[in-house]
């Protein structure tokens, strides 16, 4: 696929221009820059993929920056898409599903 075709395809996925993000062959502007930066609304967001290309597995954690002040629960999700939570520690795959 030509780079311009990829860039146009990613641009079609973007938010239509409501943010200052410009879609390119390396970014589609699907999430806002604060979330992409790893901190939003008092939570630290951590994403890890499996290292494969293409990636087929991931984990995602959202943890309060100050438990009890910026948030009460930690959250976890992975490739099945279930969201799990923990009120006292970092959430993991063994915690209850929301």
TORNUTI-716318 format. One record per residue (C-alpha): residue in three letters; x, y, z. Coordinates in pm, whole numbers, plus 50000, padded with zeros to 5 digits. Layout:
BEGIN
rec vomar: ALA | px: X | py: Y | pz: Z
...
***
This chain:
BEGIN
rec vomar: UNK | px: 50000 | py: 50000 | pz: 50000
rec vomar: UNK | px: 50132 | py: 50345 | pz: 49909
rec vomar: UNK | px: 50204 | py: 50588 | pz: 50196
rec vomar: UNK | px: 49944 | py: 50837 | pz: 50070
rec vomar: UNK | px: 49676 | py: 50567 | pz: 50074
rec vomar: UNK | px: 49768 | py: 50475 | pz: 50432
rec vomar: UNK | px: 49770 | py: 50840 | pz: 50539
rec vomar: UNK | px: 49429 | py: 50899 | pz: 50381
rec vomar: UNK | px: 49289 | py: 50586 | pz: 50548
rec vomar: UNK | px: 49417 | py: 50699 | pz: 50889
rec vomar: UNK | px: 49286 | py: 51051 | pz: 50830
rec vomar: UNK | px: 48941 | py: 50903 | pz: 50763
rec vomar: UNK | px: 48953 | py: 50752 | pz: 51114
rec vomar: UNK | px: 49042 | py: 51081 | pz: 51282
rec vomar: UNK | px: 48800 | py: 51309 | pz: 51463
rec vomar: UNK | px: 48736 | py: 51525 | pz: 51158
rec vomar: UNK | px: 48942 | py: 51819 | pz: 51271
rec vomar: UNK | px: 48811 | py: 51904 | pz: 51619
rec vomar: UNK | px: 49159 | py: 51858 | pz: 51769
rec vomar: UNK | px: 49499 | py: 51985 | pz: 51664
rec vomar: UNK | px: 49616 | py: 51631 | pz: 51582
rec vomar: UNK | px: 49698 | py: 51573 | pz: 51216
rec vomar: UNK | px: 49652 | py: 51215 | pz: 51100
rec vomar: UNK | px: 49950 | py: 51058 | pz: 50928
rec vomar: UNK | px: 50085 | py: 50717 | pz: 50836
rec vomar: UNK | px: 50201 | py: 50674 | pz: 51199
rec vomar: UNK | px: 49906 | py: 50820 | pz: 51393
rec vomar: UNK | px: 49531 | py: 50818 | pz: 51339
rec vomar: UNK | px: 49435 | py: 51070 | pz: 51609
rec vomar: UNK | px: 49188 | py: 50822 | pz: 51761
rec vomar: UNK | px: 49253 | py: 50928 | pz: 52122
rec vomar: UNK | px: 49327 | py: 51269 | pz: 52266
rec vomar: UNK | px: 49681 | py: 51378 | pz: 52345
rec vomar: UNK | px: 49632 | py: 51371 | pz: 52726
rec vomar: UNK | px: 49525 | py: 51008 | pz: 52719
rec vomar: UNK | px: 49804 | py: 50924 | pz: 52477
rec vomar: UNK | px: 50046 | py: 51095 | pz: 52716
rec vomar: UNK | px: 49955 | py: 50850 | pz: 52992
rec vomar: UNK | px: 49778 | py: 51077 | pz: 53243
rec vomar: UNK | px: 49418 | py: 51194 | pz: 53234
rec vomar: UNK | px: 49154 | py: 51292 | pz: 53491
rec vomar: UNK | px: 49370 | py: 51193 | pz: 53787
rec vomar: UNK | px: 49464 | py: 50851 | pz: 53649
rec vomar: UNK | px: 49788 | py: 50709 | pz: 53516
rec vomar: UNK | px: 49722 | py: 50505 | pz: 53201
rec vomar: UNK | px: 49961 | py: 50222 | pz: 53112
rec vomar: UNK | px: 49938 | py: 50022 | pz: 52789
rec vomar: UNK | px: 50158 | py: 49728 | pz: 52689
rec vomar: UNK | px: 50131 | py: 49510 | pz: 52380
rec vomar: UNK | px: 50276 | py: 49165 | pz: 52328
rec vomar: UNK | px: 50563 | py: 49289 | pz: 52111
rec vomar: UNK | px: 50444 | py: 49101 | pz: 51802
rec vomar: UNK | px: 50374 | py: 49262 | pz: 51465
rec vomar: UNK | px: 50084 | py: 49275 | pz: 51434
rec vomar: UNK | px: 50013 | py: 49277 | pz: 51804
rec vomar: UNK | px: 49746 | py: 49026 | pz: 51908
rec vomar: UNK | px: 49746 | py: 49080 | pz: 52285
rec vomar: UNK | px: 49764 | py: 49378 | pz: 52518
rec vomar: UNK | px: 49713 | py: 49491 | pz: 52876
rec vomar: UNK | px: 49578 | py: 49826 | pz: 52985
rec vomar: UNK | px: 49584 | py: 49964 | pz: 53339
rec vomar: UNK | px: 49435 | py: 50284 | pz: 53478
rec vomar: UNK | px: 49541 | py: 50370 | pz: 53832
rec vomar: UNK | px: 49463 | py: 50675 | pz: 54046
rec vomar: UNK | px: 49757 | py: 50911 | pz: 54083
rec vomar: UNK | px: 49657 | py: 50945 | pz: 54452
rec vomar: UNK | px: 49421 | py: 50667 | pz: 54563
rec vomar: UNK | px: 49124 | py: 50814 | pz: 54748
rec vomar: UNK | px: 49191 | py: 51163 | pz: 54612
rec vomar: UNK | px: 49204 | py: 51143 | pz: 54232
rec vomar: UNK | px: 49023 | py: 50808 | pz: 54211
rec vomar: UNK | px: 48905 | py: 50518 | pz: 54425
rec vomar: UNK | px: 48956 | py: 50218 | pz: 54197
rec vomar: UNK | px: 49221 | py: 50079 | pz: 53964
rec vomar: UNK | px: 49115 | py: 49926 | pz: 53633
rec vomar: UNK | px: 49258 | py: 49651 | pz: 53409
rec vomar: UNK | px: 49166 | py: 49523 | pz: 53064
rec vomar: UNK | px: 49321 | py: 49291 | pz: 52808
rec vomar: UNK | px: 49238 | py: 49142 | pz: 52468
rec vomar: UNK | px: 48905 | py: 48981 | pz: 52565
rec vomar: UNK | px: 48790 | py: 49337 | pz: 52643
rec vomar: UNK | px: 48664 | py: 49274 | pz: 52995
rec vomar: UNK | px: 48722 | py: 49560 | pz: 53238
rec vomar: UNK | px: 48830 | py: 49453 | pz: 53587
rec vomar: UNK | px: 48872 | py: 49664 | pz: 53900
rec vomar: UNK | px: 49043 | py: 49668 | pz: 54239
rec vomar: UNK | px: 48973 | py: 49917 | pz: 54519
rec vomar: UNK | px: 49296 | py: 49864 | pz: 54717
rec vomar: UNK | px: 49573 | py: 49788 | pz: 54464
rec vomar: UNK | px: 49662 | py: 49778 | pz: 54094
rec vomar: UNK | px: 49396 | py: 49574 | pz: 53913
rec vomar: UNK | px: 49493 | py: 49247 | pz: 53742
rec vomar: UNK | px: 49339 | py: 48971 | pz: 53532
rec vomar: UNK | px: 49225 | py: 48796 | pz: 53853
rec vomar: UNK | px: 49013 | py: 49086 | pz: 53985
rec vomar: UNK | px: 48633 | py: 49109 | pz: 53952
rec vomar: UNK | px: 48479 | py: 49218 | pz: 53622
rec vomar: UNK | px: 48278 | py: 49540 | pz: 53628
***
